[in-house]
């Protein structure tokens, strides 16, 4: 009887790594806080890439479809020498069923911005890459996360894509957080750095048909209600255009896509987001700041939709 050969440990480890770490990965608990998880896409040719790998992070919305976003951006990453990191911030981490904590960056003693930075550092160390700056994208609740993370950590970003947020934080020094930034330093220990934010390529995107309001209208007594909570507009397109004006009034250039015939659907906006990322990536690799103010892609409309404010 012929004995079955046993692979040496290093061969078995390399096979496992090829299966679970490269390409679309399995799901990992974050070392910095195992209550949170993430998945990645790592191009299999990473060791043979002709240029340094860049990192694109995508933040899920309330539905937590984080692997869908990873898969939607995998081909972009493969052909542009990028990795994709998609965190999972589960519902009810504190046992209270809260679906929305991550959107505000803070929930109890949790700082979601710091959790994300811990994940980024973990992936950078694992694959021996420099991810001191990365691109951050998000849609719906993830768009809220990106909006606020960019205000706190512009020095960590080379691009930010804010997709269809239900609520927005304006660069308004006359209003308190989360509506404005007047007390941001008191809330988070970080002052607003407009010079750093002006160096980030900023993209905003929403479907023109994304006009339902039942989920985004703040009412007195609601957990996030505060004066001015609904002042940015009634619908997501209105609120995003108000956010764009707020950024531009502060000297931050913005590329806006209002996508025709698209309701609240982040996957249907992926092509426009990837066009923006490709332009920002080219500028970054060419030595520019990355803020290209690119022209809108096909099917988009940079002008306000009917009834927009």
Secondary structure as UniProt FT lines:
FT   HELIX           9..20
FT   STRAND          23..24
FT   STRAND          28..29
FT   TURN            31..32
FT   TURN            34..35
FT   STRAND          37..42
FT   TURN            44..45
FT   HELIX           46..48
FT   STRAND          54..59
FT   TURN            62..63
FT   HELIX           66..72
FT   HELIX           74..79
FT   TURN            80..81
FT   STRAND          82..88
FT   TURN            91..94
FT   HELIX           101..104
FT   STRAND          106..107
FT   TURN            108..109
FT   STRAND          110..111
FT   HELIX           112..127
FT   STRAND          134..139
FT   HELIX           141..152
FT   HELIX           154..156
FT   STRAND          157..163
FT   TURN            173..174
FT   TURN            177..179
FT   TURN            182..183
FT   HELIX           184..188
FT   HELIX           194..197
FT   TURN            198..199
FT   STRAND          201..207
FT   TURN            208..209
FT   TURN            214..216
FT   TURN            220..221
FT   TURN            223..224
FT   TURN            227..232
FT   HELIX           236..249
FT   TURN            250..251
FT   STRAND          254..259
FT   TURN            260..261
FT   HELIX           267..269
FT   HELIX           270..285
FT   TURN            286..287
FT   TURN            298..299
FT   TURN            306..307
//
